[in-house]
Amino acid sequence: MSVPGPSRSPGPDGTFSTPRRAILPGSFAISSIGLIARALRNPNYAVYVAGNSVSLIGTWMQRIGVGWLTWELTQSGTWLGLVAFADLFPSVFFGPIGGAIADRFDRLRIIRTSQTLAMCQAATLFALTATGTITMTLLFVLVLINGVVIGFNQPSRLAIISSLVPRQDLATAVAINSIVFNLARFVGPALAGALIVSGGTGAVFGANAITFLAFLLALTRIRLPKPERPEATGHGRSILGEVADGIRYTARHPGVGPLLLLLTINSITVRPFVELLPGFAADVFDRGADGLALMTSVIGGGAIVAGVWLARREGMRGLTVITLWSTLLISVSTLCFVASGRFELGLACLAVSGMGLVTSGVATQTLVQTAVDARMRGRVLSLYGIIFRGGPAAGALAIGVLSDAIGLQLAMGIGATAGIFAWAWAWRRRGVMSAALEPPGP
């Protein structure tokens, strides 16, 4: 890193921000595309993205398969919520431990082990479905096992990005990850819909098991300059003690604390609409697996647009306000979706929701990655992962149960309205949050 000149001030974490370059008229597109290309020129990150892209397509195929199989077996919003809960909520218990482990041990090895276990889960799900021996209880247990594996894995997966690219490429790398995730959200459901129609739900699970091989191969080719083990964070401290340190650090941070609180409320009240889409497809819009796949793909399409825009955006200034506005966008577009009543109008609302989901998620993760102390990164990101997965789990269960009494549309509408009130609370604190989360300008 070059020696900072006298006119530059250190940011909250003690590092110096890079001044924004002057951009001449007409040069924005070239400059912004160059940011994406620069991030992908890091060999480790390029290999990671390539393998992850294939695996995520399989992940989204399996999510469609699990949701549709659940609806076929039960025709129940409650069961949709329970399965989403089993998939997402284990992160609440195991995420903090995974975060402490990610700050102690080799993150790359943790990811390899977790992906191997997830591949075995997909293969088992394929075998049971293909032989006709799958039951709702077995499906629930297998989804729960996968949720536990992901709970341990996610903090390492989030934190390792900062080791694959230099700091100046981190925001772009996080945005590229989101583009990859949502390209998979676009492609995976379309493939899943075709496979379910032609070969049954079991074919989806088998395809997912195969895609894990690409990611595992990519992980073996990543070469870090030293074992992926951050600086020691409290010799002699227990895992639970380090987890507590991470929670206290987050709660006291004037930017990260309120930001993650807003994310928590939004994840519980608004974000569960994604997990409940099988019910909307079949019960509200009278569509089959192809309709569910199209709805999920449309969310991915909107998300890709937002991800590309964020990847082309240089610098951190204004990112807090962007996060807040995108959070409001999710609530408003979801409210419009549940009130639409028409499939085509609902698709348009879902595309806008996809844009809001990615903008909010990527911006939040970028702000957290850059604002926290490096020694706390794994633990704080584990809290982000808990909220990102555990919030929708709790919300999907609550809204799913409520929907059996008052209907999916009204139940989800209540959640979206609550999200708008949470946004209003956070908007009043935007000044303090921006000062704590965004590094000072030149």
C-alpha positions in Angstrom: 0.0 0.0 0.0 1.4 3.4 -0.9 2.2 5.9 1.8 -0.7 8.3 2.3 -0.1 11.9 1.7 -0.7 14.6 4.3 -4.2 15.5 2.9 -5.7 12.1 3.6 -7.3 11.0 6.8 -7.6 7.4 8.2 -11.0 5.8 8.2 -12.7 4.2 11.2 -10.6 1.1 10.9 -7.4 2.9 10.7 -6.9 2.4 6.9 -6.8 5.2 4.3 -9.5 5.5 1.7 -8.6 5.7 -2.0 -9.6 9.1 -3.6 -12.2 8.9 -6.3 -10.8 9.4 -9.7 -12.2 12.2 -11.8 -14.4 10.6 -14.5 -14.6 12.5 -17.8 -17.9 12.6 -19.7 -18.5 9.5 -21.7 -15.9 7.5 -19.8 -18.1 6.1 -17.0 -19.0 2.8 -18.8 -15.4 2.0 -19.7 -14.2 2.9 -16.2 -16.9 0.9 -14.4 -16.5 -2.2 -16.6 -12.8 -1.9 -15.8 -13.6 -2.2 -12.1 -15.3 -5.6 -12.7 -12.4 -6.8 -15.0 -9.8 -5.7 -12.4 -11.5 -7.7 -9.6 -11.7 -10.8 -11.9 -8.0 -10.5 -12.7 -7.2 -11.7 -9.2 -6.5 -15.4 -10.0 -7.9 -16.8 -6.7 -11.1 -14.8 -7.0 -11.6 -15.7 -10.6 -11.3 -19.5 -9.8 -13.6 -19.1 -6.9 -16.3 -17.3 -9.0 -16.1 -19.9 -11.7 -16.7 -22.8 -9.4 -19.2 -21.0 -7.3 -21.3 -20.1 -10.3 -21.9 -23.7 -11.3 -22.6 -24.8 -7.7 -25.1 -21.9 -7.1 -27.1 -23.0 -10.1 -27.6 -26.4 -8.5 -28.4 -24.7 -5.2 -31.3 -22.8 -6.8 -32.5 -25.8 -8.6 -32.7 -27.7 -5.3 -34.5 -24.8 -3.6 -37.2 -24.9 -6.2 -37.4 -28.7 -6.0 -37.7 -28.7 -2.2 -40.4 -26.0 -2.2 -42.4 -27.7 -4.9 -42.1 -31.1 -3.3 -43.2 -29.7 0.0 -46.3 -28.2 -1.6 -47.1 -31.4 -3.5 -46.8 -33.4 -0.3 -48.8 -31.1 2.0 -50.6 -28.3 0.2 -49.9 -26.2 3.3 -48.4 -22.8 4.0 -47.5 -23.9 7.4 -45.3 -26.7 6.0 -43.7 -24.3 3.5 -42.8 -22.1 6.6 -41.5 -25.1 8.5 -39.2 -26.2 5.7 -37.9 -22.7 5.2 -37.4 -22.6 9.0 -35.4 -25.9 8.9 -33.2 -24.6 6.1 -32.5 -21.1 7.4 -32.9 -21.0 11.2 -30.0 -23.3 12.2 -27.7 -20.3 11.3 -29.0 -18.6 14.4 -27.5 -21.2 16.6 -24.5 -22.3 14.6 -23.6 -19.1 12.8 -21.9 -17.4 15.8 -19.9 -20.5 16.4 -19.0 -20.7 12.7 -17.9 -17.0 12.9 -15.6 -17.6 15.8 -14.2 -20.7 14.1 -13.7 -18.6 10.9 -11.6 -16.1 12.9 -9.5 -18.9 14.4 -8.9 -21.5 11.6 -8.4 -22.0 7.9 -11.5 -20.7 6.2 -10.7 -22.4 2.9 -10.6 -25.8 4.6 -13.9 -25.1 6.4 -15.6 -24.3 3.1 -14.2 -27.5 1.5 -15.6 -29.6 4.3 -18.9 -27.9 4.3 -19.4 -28.3 0.5 -18.6 -32.0 0.7 -21.2 -32.5 3.4 -23.8 -30.5 1.4 -23.1 -32.6 -1.7 -23.8 -35.8 0.3 -27.1 -34.3 1.5 -28.2 -33.6 -2.1 -27.2 -37.1 -3.2 -29.3 -38.6 -0.3 -32.3 -36.4 -1.2 -32.0 -37.6 -4.8 -31.9 -41.3 -3.9 -34.9 -41.1 -1.6 -37.0 -39.1 -4.1 -36.0 -41.2 -7.1 -37.0 -44.4 -5.3 -40.3 -43.0 -4.1 -39.4 -43.4 -0.4 -39.3 -39.7 0.4 -41.7 -38.5 3.1 -42.3 -35.1 4.6 -40.5 -36.0 7.8 -37.4 -37.2 5.8 -37.5 -34.1 3.7 -37.7 -31.9 6.8 -34.7 -33.7 8.5 -32.5 -33.5 5.4 -33.3 -29.8 4.9 -32.5 -29.2 8.6 -29.1 -31.0 8.2 -28.2 -28.8 5.3 -29.2 -25.8 7.3 -26.8 -26.8 10.0 -23.9 -27.2 7.5 -24.6 -23.8 5.9 -24.7 -22.2 9.4 -21.1 -23.3 10.0 -20.0 -22.5 6.5 -21.5 -19.1 5.7 -19.2 -16.9 8.0 -16.1 -18.4 6.4 -17.6 -18.0 2.9 -18.4 -14.3 3.5 -15.1 -13.5 5.2 -12.8 -15.3 2.7 -13.6 -12.8 0.0 -11.4 -10.2 1.7 -8.5 -12.7 1.2 -9.1 -13.3 -2.5 -9.0 -9.6 -3.6 -7.1 -6.5 -2.4 -9.1 -4.0 -0.4 -9.7 -1.6 -3.3 -11.5 -4.4 -5.1 -13.6 -5.6 -2.2 -16.8 -3.7 -2.9 -16.7 -4.8 -6.6 -16.0 -8.4 -5.6 -19.0 -8.5 -3.2 -21.2 -7.1 -6.0 -19.9 -9.7 -8.5 -20.8 -12.4 -5.9 -24.3 -11.1 -5.9 -24.5 -11.0 -9.7 -23.3 -14.7 -9.8 -25.8 -15.6 -7.1 -28.7 -14.0 -8.9 -27.7 -15.3 -12.3 -28.0 -18.7 -10.7 -31.4 -17.6 -9.3 -32.4 -16.8 -12.9 -30.9 -19.9 -14.6 -31.4 -22.5 -11.8 -35.2 -22.2 -11.4 -35.7 -22.3 -15.2 -33.7 -25.5 -15.4 -35.5 -26.9 -12.3 -38.9 -26.2 -13.9 -37.9 -28.1 -17.0 -36.4 -31.0 -15.1 -39.4 -31.4 -12.8 -41.8 -31.5 -15.8 -39.6 -33.9 -17.8 -37.9 -36.1 -15.1 -39.5 -35.4 -11.8 -38.3 -33.6 -8.7 -35.6 -36.2 -8.0 -33.7 -35.1 -11.1 -33.3 -31.7 -9.6 -31.6 -33.0 -6.5 -29.3 -35.2 -8.6 -28.2 -32.3 -10.7 -27.5 -30.3 -7.6 -25.2 -33.0 -6.2 -23.2 -33.0 -9.5 -22.7 -29.3 -9.5 -20.9 -29.4 -6.1 -18.0 -31.1 -7.9 -17.2 -28.0 -9.9 -16.9 -25.8 -6.7 -14.9 -28.4 -4.9 -12.4 -28.6 -7.8 -12.2 -24.8 -7.8 -11.4 -24.7 -4.1 -8.5 -27.1 -4.5 -6.9 -24.7 -7.0 -7.0 -21.6 -4.8 -3.6 -20.8 -3.5 -3.4 -18.2 -0.7 0.0 -16.8 0.3 -0.4 -18.2 3.8 -3.0 -20.4 5.6 -6.3 -18.5 5.7 -6.1 -17.8 9.4 -6.6 -14.2 10.6 -4.6 -12.6 13.4 -5.1 -14.2 16.8 -8.2 -12.7 18.5 -7.8 -13.3 22.2 -5.5 -16.1 23.1 -7.0 -18.3 25.8 -10.5 -17.2 25.1 -13.2 -19.8 24.6 -15.3 -20.0 21.5 -18.3 -18.8 23.4 -16.3 -15.9 24.8 -15.3 -14.8 21.4 -18.9 -15.1 20.2 -19.9 -12.8 23.0 -17.1 -10.3 22.1 -18.5 -10.2 18.5 -22.0 -9.5 19.7 -20.9 -6.7 22.0 -18.7 -5.1 19.3 -21.6 -5.1 16.9 -24.2 -3.8 19.4 -21.9 -0.9 20.3 -20.9 0.1 16.7 -22.9 3.2 15.8 -23.3 2.2 12.2 -23.2 -1.6 12.1 -25.6 -2.1 15.0 -28.5 -0.1 13.6 -27.9 -1.4 10.1 -28.1 -5.0 11.2 -31.2 -4.2 13.4 -33.0 -2.9 10.3 -31.9 -5.9 8.3 -33.3 -8.2 11.1 -36.7 -6.5 11.0 -36.8 -6.5 7.2 -35.7 -10.2 7.1 -38.5 -11.3 9.4 -41.3 -9.2 8.1 -40.7 -8.8 4.3 -38.0 -11.2 3.0 -40.1 -14.4 3.6 -42.1 -13.8 0.5 -39.4 -15.6 -1.4 -39.8 -18.8 0.7 -43.6 -18.6 0.3 -43.6 -18.3 -3.5 -44.7 -21.9 -4.0 -47.9 -21.1 -2.2 -48.4 -17.9 -4.2 -47.8 -19.7 -7.5 -50.3 -22.5 -6.8 -52.9 -20.9 -4.5 -53.0 -17.2 -5.6 -52.0 -17.3 -9.3 -53.1 -20.9 -10.0 -49.8 -21.8 -11.7 -47.7 -25.0 -11.6 -44.0 -25.6 -11.2 -43.3 -23.7 -14.4 -45.0 -20.6 -12.9 -43.0 -20.9 -9.7 -39.8 -21.2 -11.7 -40.7 -18.1 -13.7 -41.5 -16.1 -10.6 -38.1 -17.0 -9.0 -36.3 -16.3 -12.3 -37.9 -12.8 -12.5 -36.6 -12.0 -9.0 -33.1 -13.1 -10.3 -33.4 -10.9 -13.4 -34.1 -7.8 -11.4 -31.4 -8.7 -9.0 -28.8 -9.0 -11.8 -29.6 -5.5 -13.0 -29.0 -4.2 -9.5 -25.9 -6.2 -9.0 -24.3 -5.0 -12.3 -25.1 -1.4 -11.2 -23.4 -1.9 -7.9 -20.4 -3.6 -9.4 -19.9 -0.6 -11.7 -20.2 1.9 -8.8 -16.8 3.0 -7.4 -16.4 4.3 -3.9 -18.3 4.0 -0.6 -19.8 7.5 -0.4 -23.6 7.4 -0.2 -23.8 3.7 0.2 -25.7 3.9 3.5 -28.5 6.0 2.0 -28.6 3.6 -1.0 -29.0 0.7 1.5 -31.9 2.5 3.3 -33.8 3.4 0.1 -33.4 -0.1 -1.3 -34.9 -1.5 2.0 -38.0 0.7 1.5 -38.1 -0.5 -2.2 -38.4 -4.2 -1.0 -41.3 -3.4 1.3 -43.3 -1.3 -1.2 -42.8 -3.7 -4.1 -43.8 -6.7 -2.0 -46.9 -4.9 -0.8 -47.8 -4.2 -4.5 -47.1 -7.9 -5.3 -49.5 -9.3 -2.7 -52.2 -6.8 -3.8 -51.7 -7.3 -7.5 -54.0 -10.3 -8.1 -52.7 -10.6 -11.7 -49.7 -12.9 -12.6 -48.1 -10.5 -15.1 -48.3 -7.5 -12.7 -47.0 -9.7 -9.9 -44.0 -10.6 -12.0 -43.2 -6.9 -12.5 -43.4 -6.3 -8.8 -41.1 -9.3 -8.1 -38.5 -7.9 -10.5 -38.4 -4.7 -8.5 -38.2 -6.6 -5.3 -35.3 -8.5 -6.7 -33.5 -5.2 -7.4 -34.2 -4.1 -3.8 -33.0 -7.4 -2.3 -29.7 -7.3 -4.0 -29.0 -3.6 -3.5 -29.8 -3.8 0.2 -27.9 -7.1 0.7 -24.8 -6.2 -1.2 -24.6 -2.7 0.2 -25.1 -3.9 3.7 -22.4 -6.6 3.4 -19.9 -4.1 1.8 -20.4 -1.6 4.5 -20.0 -4.2 7.2 -16.9 -5.7 5.6 -15.1 -2.4 5.4 -16.3 -0.8 8.7 -15.4 -3.5 11.2 -12.1 -4.4 12.7 -10.4 -7.1 10.7 -10.0 -9.2 13.9 -13.8 -9.2 14.3 -14.8 -9.7 10.7 -15.7 -13.4 10.8 -17.9 -12.9 13.9 -19.7 -9.8 12.7 -20.3 -11.4 9.3 -21.6 -14.4 11.1 -24.3 -12.2 12.6 -25.0 -10.8 9.2 -25.4 -14.4 8.0 -27.7 -15.3 11.0 -30.0 -12.4 10.1 -29.9 -13.1 6.4 -30.9 -16.7 6.9 -32.5 -16.9 10.3 -34.8 -13.8 9.8 -36.6 -15.2 6.8 -36.8 -18.6 8.5 -38.7 -17.2 11.5 -40.7 -14.9 9.3 -41.7 -17.6 6.9 -42.8 -19.8 9.7 -44.9 -17.1 11.4 -46.4 -15.8 8.1 -47.0 -19.3 6.8 -48.9 -20.2 9.9 -50.9 -17.0 9.8 -51.6 -17.5 6.1 -53.5 -20.7 6.9 -55.9 -18.6 8.9 -56.2 -15.3 6.9 -54.6 -16.2 3.5 -51.1 -15.6 2.0 -51.8 -12.2 0.5 -53.1 -10.6 3.7 -50.5 -12.2 5.9 -47.6 -11.1 3.7 -49.2 -7.6 3.3 -49.0 -7.1 7.1 -45.3 -8.0 7.0 -44.5 -5.6 4.2 -46.3 -2.8 6.1 -44.2 -3.5 9.2 -41.1 -3.2 7.0 -42.1 0.3 6.0 -42.3 1.4 9.6 -38.8 -0.1 10.3 -37.4 1.9 7.4 -38.8 5.1 8.8 -37.1 4.4 12.1 -33.7 3.9 10.4 -34.1 6.8 8.1 -34.0 9.2 11.0 -30.6 7.8 12.0 -29.0 7.9 8.5 -26.5 10.7 9.4 -24.9 8.9 12.3 -24.9 5.6 10.4 -23.2 7.1 7.4 -20.5 8.8 9.4 -19.7 5.4 11.1 -19.9 3.2 8.1 -18.4 5.2 5.2 -14.7 6.1 5.1 -14.1 9.9 4.9 -13.4 11.3 1.5 -10.1 12.7 0.3 
